[in-house]
Amino acid sequence: MKKYLIFLLSWPLFAGLNNLELRQAISMLESNNLELKISHFNEQMKAYEATAAKGHNYGKLDVTAAAMRSNDAGNVFGFKLQSREATFGDFGFAEFDGTNPNILNVQPSDLNYPEARNHYQTKISYILPLYTGGKLTEYGRITDALYRMSQWDTQKLLNEKIFQTKKAFYDISLVENYILNLSKIIKNINHLENIVKSMGDEGYAQEIDLLEVQARRAEAESMHNQAKLNKDLAYQFLSFLLNEEVNTIKKVNDMAPMPGIDAAEIESNNIDIQKALLGLQISQMAIDVEQSNYLPSIGAFGEYGSADDELWNEFREKDSYTVGVQLTWNIFNGGIDTANFEKAKVNHLKVQDQVSLAKSGIALKVKKLETEILSKNADVKSYKKQLHFARKVYENYRSRYKEGIVSISDVLMKQSRELEVLLKLLTVKNERNTKIFELNSILNKGGNV
């Protein structure tokens, strides 16, 4: 019984969201959407890449421990030298005989056939780049810029998902209004059917009139069912975007508000323009990287360690160190550096034109969308007037049918016109809203919801 009560109390948590508001949906989208989560992971990887690139400035510190055993003459003698244990006896002096006239031809067995020896060597080495012609600095700046680029990519994806979420809300609100209007039309058809039946009972209507009305009702009911299926599909898509089941939403006005447009704000806010400008900076950094190939590279290194035939035996007594500085300067490589440098400069010029193209292209797209939205606004006003007129005409023809002035076909034609205009109004509102959400994405600002 206790488990059953717990299930009943927790069941609403798994039943899906009800009466969801658009602002709540956008907040959920930012934290729940799977594509956005993946994009944030890409950001994190770019941030780590930037950190890794900067890490090269601090050099590299390694600890190496090696354990070996050998009876190779060169290795054994080298082991003893590294362990600071070499003696004259290792050269075969024990076999030296000054009275032997062929002493120079004697092959000392202690030197050539030494006993196998263990060798343990531990050393710490540190390599530090002192000067690279600015190459490491530019690599760090480039990886930082690529991290910022990934953030712009995430913002653009977020705008796209907000676009889709808003569109889903407005689509659902539109289709619910459409379903409501279809329900009224079906109710009117049912009322008309009752009129036809009454007139038939009095001998003023034929059976074909009744069949014609019933056929029209079947058509309207089919449209009604299709609209409900479309609403269910919109809810499924919204649930996919939010990564959570949504049952119902709080309806919004079926006409999305028009955002304000400012040319200066477009250039400073639009993501494609900002990415192009960032790409221009990266291309300049790439030039600096290629130019650094003409300059020398200077690095320092240091090494400290000890070796013995026993692990870490007499470490301080047998330790050693090596320090040094190395300069590398390429003088000639067949013109490769020059070609790469010129290529980077040409790419920089290309990106400059891409920035100009992005600015003019976005401005043109904004103007085009603005014009199309204004055109859709006019269409909406026109279809609203046409719908009002079509409804009045239908009511007039229905009254005239009662009086026997017009046929049932005439009435249904007028009613068909009402359905046609209603569908056109729904379509143009949907197209208008889509263009407004697209414009909002380009402007990259919140705006009213």
C-alpha positions in Angstrom: 0.0 0.0 0.0 2.9 2.3 0.9 4.6 1.7 -2.5 1.3 2.4 -4.2 0.9 5.8 -2.5 4.5 6.7 -3.4 3.8 5.9 -7.0 0.6 8.0 -7.0 2.5 10.9 -5.5 5.4 10.7 -8.0 3.3 9.9 -11.1 2.7 13.5 -12.2 6.5 14.0 -12.3 6.6 11.4 -15.2 3.3 12.4 -16.8 4.8 15.3 -18.8 4.6 19.1 -18.6 1.3 21.0 -18.6 0.4 24.6 -19.3 4.1 25.3 -20.2 5.0 28.9 -20.8 7.3 30.0 -23.6 9.8 31.6 -21.3 10.0 28.5 -19.2 10.5 26.4 -22.4 13.4 28.6 -23.5 15.0 28.3 -20.0 14.6 24.5 -20.2 16.0 24.4 -23.7 19.2 26.1 -22.6 19.9 23.5 -20.0 18.3 20.3 -21.5 18.7 20.3 -25.2 21.0 17.5 -26.3 22.5 19.3 -29.3 23.4 22.3 -27.1 25.0 20.0 -24.5 27.2 18.5 -27.3 28.1 22.0 -28.4 29.1 22.9 -24.9 31.3 19.8 -24.8 33.0 21.0 -28.0 33.6 24.4 -26.2 35.3 22.6 -23.3 37.5 20.7 -25.6 38.6 23.9 -27.4 39.3 25.5 -24.0 41.6 22.5 -23.1 43.3 22.8 -26.5 44.0 26.5 -25.7 45.4 25.6 -22.3 47.6 22.9 -23.9 48.9 25.3 -26.5 50.0 27.8 -23.8 51.6 25.0 -21.8 54.4 24.7 -24.4 55.7 28.1 -23.1 56.6 26.5 -19.8 58.8 23.8 -21.2 58.9 20.1 -20.4 60.1 18.3 -17.3 60.7 14.6 -17.5 61.8 12.0 -15.0 63.3 8.8 -16.5 64.2 5.6 -14.7 65.9 2.9 -16.7 66.9 -0.6 -15.6 69.3 -2.6 -17.9 71.6 -5.6 -17.9 74.3 -6.3 -20.5 77.5 -8.1 -21.2 78.2 -6.1 -24.3 81.7 -4.7 -23.9 80.8 -1.1 -25.0 77.7 -1.1 -22.7 79.5 -2.5 -19.7 82.3 0.0 -20.0 79.7 2.8 -20.5 77.8 1.6 -17.5 80.9 1.9 -15.3 81.7 5.3 -16.6 78.2 6.6 -15.9 78.4 5.0 -12.4 81.9 6.6 -11.9 83.4 3.2 -11.3 85.7 2.7 -14.3 89.3 1.6 -13.4 92.5 1.0 -15.3 91.8 -2.7 -14.9 88.8 -2.3 -17.1 91.2 -1.4 -19.9 93.0 -4.8 -19.5 96.0 -3.4 -17.5 96.0 -6.5 -15.4 97.2 -8.4 -18.5 99.9 -5.8 -19.3 103.4 -7.4 -19.7 106.1 -4.9 -20.5 108.5 -7.7 -21.5 106.2 -9.0 -24.2 107.4 -7.6 -27.6 103.9 -8.1 -29.0 102.2 -6.2 -26.2 100.3 -4.0 -28.7 98.6 -7.0 -30.2 97.3 -8.4 -26.9 93.5 -8.5 -26.6 92.6 -7.9 -23.0 89.8 -10.2 -22.0 88.7 -7.9 -19.1 87.9 -5.3 -21.7 86.5 -7.4 -24.5 84.7 -10.0 -22.5 83.5 -8.3 -19.3 81.1 -9.9 -16.9 77.4 -9.0 -17.3 76.5 -5.9 -15.3 73.3 -4.4 -14.0 72.7 -0.7 -14.7 70.1 1.6 -13.1 69.9 5.1 -14.2 67.6 7.9 -12.9 67.6 11.4 -14.4 65.5 14.5 -14.5 65.5 16.6 -17.7 64.0 20.0 -18.4 63.7 21.6 -21.8 62.5 25.3 -22.0 61.9 27.3 -25.2 63.5 30.7 -24.7 62.7 32.3 -28.1 60.6 31.0 -31.0 60.1 34.1 -33.1 56.6 34.5 -31.6 55.4 31.2 -32.9 54.3 29.8 -29.5 52.6 33.1 -28.6 50.6 33.1 -31.9 49.6 29.4 -31.5 48.2 30.3 -28.0 46.3 33.3 -29.5 45.0 31.1 -32.3 43.7 28.4 -30.0 42.1 31.1 -27.8 40.4 32.5 -30.9 39.2 29.0 -31.9 37.7 28.6 -28.4 35.8 31.9 -28.9 34.7 30.6 -32.3 33.3 27.5 -30.7 31.3 29.8 -28.3 29.9 31.7 -31.3 28.9 28.3 -32.8 27.1 27.4 -29.6 25.3 30.8 -29.5 24.3 30.3 -33.1 22.9 26.9 -32.4 21.1 28.3 -29.3 19.5 30.9 -31.5 18.4 28.2 -34.0 16.9 26.1 -31.2 15.1 29.2 -29.7 13.8 29.8 -33.2 12.5 26.3 -33.4 11.0 26.4 -29.9 9.2 29.7 -30.5 7.9 28.4 -33.9 6.6 25.2 -32.2 4.7 27.4 -29.6 3.2 29.7 -32.3 2.4 26.7 -34.6 0.6 25.0 -31.8 -1.3 28.2 -30.9 -2.2 28.7 -34.6 -3.3 25.1 -35.2 -5.4 25.2 -32.0 -7.2 28.4 -33.3 -7.6 26.6 -36.6 -9.1 23.6 -34.8 -11.5 25.9 -32.9 -12.6 27.6 -36.2 -13.0 24.2 -37.8 -15.2 23.1 -34.9 -17.4 26.1 -35.4 -17.6 25.4 -39.1 -18.6 21.7 -38.4 -21.2 23.0 -35.9 -22.6 25.3 -38.6 -22.7 22.4 -41.1 -24.6 20.3 -38.5 -27.0 23.2 -38.1 -27.3 23.4 -41.9 -28.0 19.6 -42.0 -30.8 20.1 -39.5 -32.3 22.8 -41.7 -32.1 20.6 -44.8 -33.8 17.7 -42.9 -36.6 20.0 -41.8 -37.0 21.4 -45.3 -37.0 17.8 -46.6 -39.7 16.9 -44.2 -41.8 19.7 -45.6 -41.0 18.8 -49.2 -38.8 21.7 -49.9 -35.4 19.9 -50.1 -34.2 16.8 -51.9 -32.2 13.9 -50.6 -29.3 14.9 -52.7 -29.1 18.2 -50.7 -28.7 16.2 -47.5 -26.0 14.0 -49.0 -24.2 17.1 -50.3 -24.2 18.6 -46.8 -23.0 15.4 -45.2 -20.2 15.1 -47.7 -19.1 18.6 -46.8 -19.1 17.7 -43.1 -17.0 14.6 -43.8 -14.5 16.9 -45.6 -14.4 19.4 -42.7 -14.0 16.6 -40.1 -11.1 15.2 -42.2 -9.4 18.6 -42.0 -10.2 18.7 -38.3 -8.5 15.4 -37.7 -5.5 16.3 -39.8 -5.1 19.5 -37.8 -5.1 17.5 -34.5 -2.4 15.2 -35.9 -0.3 18.2 -36.9 -0.7 19.6 -33.3 0.4 16.2 -31.9 3.4 16.3 -34.2 4.3 19.8 -33.0 4.1 18.7 -29.4 6.4 15.8 -30.2 9.0 18.1 -31.8 8.8 20.5 -28.8 9.3 17.6 -26.4 12.4 16.6 -28.5 13.8 20.1 -28.3 13.3 20.3 -24.5 14.3 16.7 -24.0 11.2 16.3 -21.8 7.6 15.3 -22.5 5.3 18.3 -23.0 1.5 17.7 -22.9 0.1 21.2 -23.1 1.4 24.8 -23.4 0.1 28.2 -22.5 -1.1 29.6 -25.8 0.6 32.7 -27.3 -0.7 35.3 -29.6 -0.7 33.8 -33.0 1.1 36.9 -34.4 4.7 37.1 -33.3 5.9 40.7 -32.5 8.1 42.4 -35.1 11.7 43.1 -33.7 13.3 46.5 -34.0 16.0 46.8 -36.6 19.2 48.9 -36.3 22.0 48.6 -38.8 24.8 49.3 -36.2 23.4 46.7 -33.9 23.3 44.1 -36.7 27.0 44.5 -37.4 27.9 44.3 -33.7 25.5 41.4 -32.8 25.2 39.2 -35.8 27.0 35.9 -35.2 28.1 35.3 -38.8 29.7 38.7 -39.0 31.4 38.2 -35.6 32.7 34.8 -36.7 34.0 36.4 -40.0 35.8 39.2 -38.0 37.3 36.6 -35.7 38.4 34.6 -38.7 40.1 37.7 -40.0 42.1 38.0 -36.7 43.0 34.3 -37.0 44.3 34.8 -40.5 46.5 37.7 -39.3 47.9 35.4 -36.6 48.6 32.8 -39.2 50.7 35.3 -41.1 52.7 36.0 -37.9 53.2 32.2 -37.4 54.6 31.8 -41.0 56.8 34.9 -40.5 58.3 33.3 -37.4 59.8 30.7 -39.6 62.4 33.3 -40.8 63.6 33.8 -37.2 65.8 31.6 -35.0 64.6 29.3 -32.2 66.5 29.3 -29.0 66.0 26.7 -26.3 67.6 25.8 -23.0 67.9 22.4 -21.4 69.2 20.9 -18.2 69.6 17.3 -17.0 70.4 15.9 -13.6 70.7 12.2 -12.7 72.7 9.3 -11.2 73.6 5.8 -12.2 74.7 2.6 -10.4 74.6 -1.2 -10.6 72.1 -1.0 -7.7 68.9 1.1 -7.8 69.4 4.5 -6.2 72.6 3.4 -4.6 75.0 6.3 -3.6 72.8 8.7 -5.6 74.4 11.9 -4.5 78.0 10.5 -4.6 77.5 9.5 -8.3 75.2 12.2 -9.6 75.9 14.3 -12.6 74.4 17.3 -14.5 74.3 18.8 -18.0 73.1 22.2 -19.0 73.1 23.9 -22.3 71.5 26.3 -24.8 70.7 25.5 -28.4 70.0 27.8 -31.3 68.3 26.6 -34.5 68.0 28.9 -37.5 66.9 27.6 -40.9 68.8 29.2 -43.7 67.3 27.5 -46.7 64.5 25.0 -47.3 63.8 25.4 -51.0 61.4 28.4 -50.7 58.8 26.5 -48.6 58.7 29.2 -45.9 58.3 31.9 -48.5 55.4 30.1 -50.2 53.6 29.4 -47.0 54.1 33.1 -45.9 52.6 34.4 -49.2 49.8 31.9 -49.0 48.9 33.1 -45.5 48.9 36.7 -46.8 46.6 35.8 -49.7 44.3 34.0 -47.3 44.2 37.1 -45.1 43.1 39.2 -48.1 40.4 36.5 -48.9 39.0 36.7 -45.4 38.9 40.5 -45.6 36.6 40.1 -48.6 34.6 37.4 -46.7 34.0 39.9 -43.9 32.7 42.5 -46.3 30.6 39.9 -48.0 29.2 38.8 -44.6 28.2 42.3 -43.7 26.6 43.1 -47.0 24.9 39.7 -47.2 23.4 39.9 -43.8 22.2 43.5 -44.4 20.5 42.3 -47.6 19.0 39.3 -45.9 17.6 41.5 -43.1 16.1 43.9 -45.6 14.6 41.0 -47.6 13.0 39.5 -44.5 11.7 42.9 -43.3 10.1 43.4 -46.7 8.6 39.9 -46.8 7.2 40.3 -43.2 5.6 43.6 -44.1 4.1 41.9 -47.2 2.8 39.1 -45.0 1.3 41.6 -42.6 -0.7 43.1 -45.5 -1.8 39.6 -46.5 -3.0 38.8 -43.0 -5.1 42.0 -42.9 -6.5 41.1 -46.3 -7.4 37.5 -45.4 -9.0 38.6 -42.1 -11.3 40.9 -44.0 -11.9 38.1 -46.6 -12.7 35.6 -43.8 -15.1 38.0 -42.2 -16.8 38.7 -45.5 -16.9 34.9 -46.4 -18.7 34.2 -43.1 -21.3 36.9 -43.6 -21.9 35.7 -47.1 -22.3 32.1 -45.9 -24.8 33.2 -43.2 -26.7 35.2 -45.9 -26.8 32.3 -48.3 -28.0 30.0 -45.5 -30.9 32.3 -44.7 -31.7 32.6 -48.4 -31.6 28.8 -48.7 -34.3 28.6 -46.0 -36.4 30.9 -48.2 -35.8 28.7 -51.2 -34.0 31.5 -53.1 -30.6 29.6 -53.6 -29.7 25.9 -53.8 -27.7 24.0 -51.2 -24.8 23.9 -53.7 -24.7 27.7 -53.6 -24.6 27.6 -49.8 -21.9 25.0 -49.6 -19.8 26.9 -52.2 -19.8 29.9 -49.9 -19.0 27.8 -47.0 -16.1 26.2 -49.0 -14.9 29.7 -49.6 -14.8 30.3 -45.8 -12.7 27.2 -45.3 -10.4 28.2 -48.2 -9.8 31.7 -46.7 -9.3 30.3 -43.2 -6.6 27.9 -44.4 -4.9 30.7 -46.4 -5.0 32.9 -43.3 -3.4 30.2 -41.2 -0.7 29.6 -43.8 0.3 33.2 -44.2 0.4 33.7 -40.4 2.7 30.7 -40.1 5.0 32.0 -42.9 5.1 35.5 -41.3 6.0 34.1 -37.9 8.7 31.9 -39.4 10.3 34.9 -41.0 10.2 36.9 -37.8 11.9 34.1 -35.9 14.5 33.9 -38.6 15.0 37.6 -38.3 15.4 37.4 -34.6 18.1 34.7 -35.0 20.0 37.0 -37.4 19.7 40.0 -35.1 20.9 37.8 -32.2 18.9 39.5 -29.5 16.2 38.2 -27.2 13.3 40.5 -28.0 9.7 39.9 -26.9 8.2 36.4 -26.8 
